[in-house]
């Protein structure tokens, strides 16, 4: 009886965690959509050189960094997916959220400096290890580039 009760509690917690995680994730995506629209006037490129007809001023390094934790529901589903193979969509969404948030933070910093472009943009990722060896507790994404004010675009 205790085993059944324990399994039921674990299942309920897993479902509740999945629902709350989905709600939180959807809210984050909505906020990212709104911020990306506000920051859309800032040009962004991974090119190293500016176009010849651009006059740049005030070059400054800008960056955005974010760490997003994995939740038990994603870890559980990923564990099941590892048994059968295939894409782990929960982790793909996690990476997308982290990447977009890091870029938004970088662009906010550029806007605060009065820049209208960020050039030579780069992204770096890393995994934050959990307490158990080989278990991911979260992911980190850093976006960085050179913020500039350009004329003649």
C-alpha positions in Angstrom: 0.0 0.0 0.0 2.8 2.4 0.9 4.5 1.7 -2.5 1.3 2.5 -4.4 0.9 5.7 -2.3 4.5 6.7 -3.0 4.1 6.1 -6.7 0.8 8.1 -6.8 2.5 11.0 -5.0 5.4 10.9 -7.4 3.1 10.8 -10.4 1.0 13.7 -9.1 4.2 15.8 -8.5 5.5 15.0 -11.9 2.2 16.0 -13.6 1.9 19.2 -11.5 5.5 20.1 -12.3 4.9 19.5 -16.0 1.8 21.7 -16.0 3.5 24.5 -14.0 6.6 24.2 -16.2 4.5 24.5 -19.4 2.7 27.6 -18.1 6.0 29.3 -17.0 7.6 28.4 -20.4 4.7 29.8 -22.4 4.8 33.1 -20.3 8.5 33.4 -21.0 8.0 32.9 -24.7 5.3 35.6 -24.8 7.6 38.0 -22.9 10.5 37.2 -25.3 8.2 37.9 -28.3 7.3 41.3 -27.0 10.9 42.3 -26.1 12.2 41.1 -29.5 9.7 43.3 -31.2 10.7 46.3 -29.2 14.4 45.6 -30.0 13.9 44.8 -33.7 15.2 48.2 -34.9 18.7 47.3 -33.6 20.5 45.5 -36.4 22.4 42.4 -35.5 24.8 40.3 -37.6 27.5 37.7 -37.1 29.6 39.3 -39.9 33.1 40.5 -38.8 33.2 43.5 -41.2 30.8 46.4 -41.6 29.6 47.3 -45.1 31.9 49.8 -46.8 29.3 52.6 -46.8 28.7 52.5 -43.0 30.4 55.0 -40.7 30.6 53.5 -37.2 31.1 55.2 -33.9 31.3 54.3 -30.2 32.2 50.6 -30.5 31.6 48.8 -27.2 31.5 45.2 -26.2 28.0 44.1 -25.1 26.8 40.8 -23.7 23.8 39.0 -22.4 24.0 35.9 -20.2 21.3 33.6 -18.9 21.1 30.3 -17.0 17.9 28.3 -17.2 17.3 25.3 -15.0 15.9 22.1 -16.3 12.8 20.8 -14.5 12.2 17.2 -13.4 9.4 16.7 -16.0 11.9 17.5 -18.9 14.5 15.3 -17.3 12.0 12.4 -16.9 10.8 12.7 -20.5 14.3 13.0 -21.8 15.2 9.8 -19.9 12.3 8.0 -21.6 13.4 9.5 -25.0 16.9 8.2 -24.4 15.5 4.7 -24.3 13.9 4.9 -27.7 16.0 7.7 -29.4 14.8 10.8 -31.3 14.6 14.5 -30.7 14.2 15.8 -27.1 11.8 18.6 -27.8 11.7 19.8 -24.2 15.5 20.4 -24.3 15.2 22.1 -27.7 12.6 24.5 -26.2 14.9 25.1 -23.2 17.8 26.0 -25.6 15.6 28.3 -27.6 14.4 30.1 -24.5 18.0 30.5 -23.3 19.4 31.7 -26.6 16.6 34.2 -27.2 16.8 35.5 -23.6 20.6 36.0 -23.9 20.2 37.9 -27.2 17.5 40.1 -25.7 19.7 41.0 -22.8 22.6 41.8 -25.1 20.4 44.0 -27.3 19.0 45.8 -24.2 22.6 46.6 -23.2 23.3 47.9 -26.7 20.2 50.1 -26.7 21.2 51.5 -23.3 24.5 52.6 -24.9 22.7 54.3 -27.8 23.8 51.7 -30.4 21.7 50.9 -33.4 23.6 47.8 -34.4 25.5 44.9 -32.9 28.1 43.3 -35.1 30.2 40.2 -34.9 27.6 38.5 -32.6 28.6 35.2 -31.1 26.9 32.7 -28.9 28.4 30.3 -26.3 26.7 27.6 -24.4 27.6 25.4 -21.5 25.9 22.9 -19.3 25.6 23.4 -15.5 26.1 20.1 -13.8 23.7 18.9 -11.1 24.4 17.2 -7.8 24.4 13.8 -9.5 27.3 13.1 -11.8 26.2 13.4 -15.5 22.9 15.0 -14.6 22.3 18.5 -16.0 20.9 21.1 -13.7 20.6 23.8 -16.3 22.1 25.4 -19.4 23.9 28.7 -19.8 23.9 30.8 -23.0 26.0 33.9 -23.5 25.5 36.2 -26.4 28.1 38.9 -27.1 29.1 41.3 -29.9 30.2 44.8 -30.7 27.6 47.5 -30.2 28.0 50.5 -32.6 26.2 53.6 -33.7 26.2 53.5 -37.5 25.3 56.2 -40.1 24.9 55.6 -43.8 23.2 52.3 -43.6 
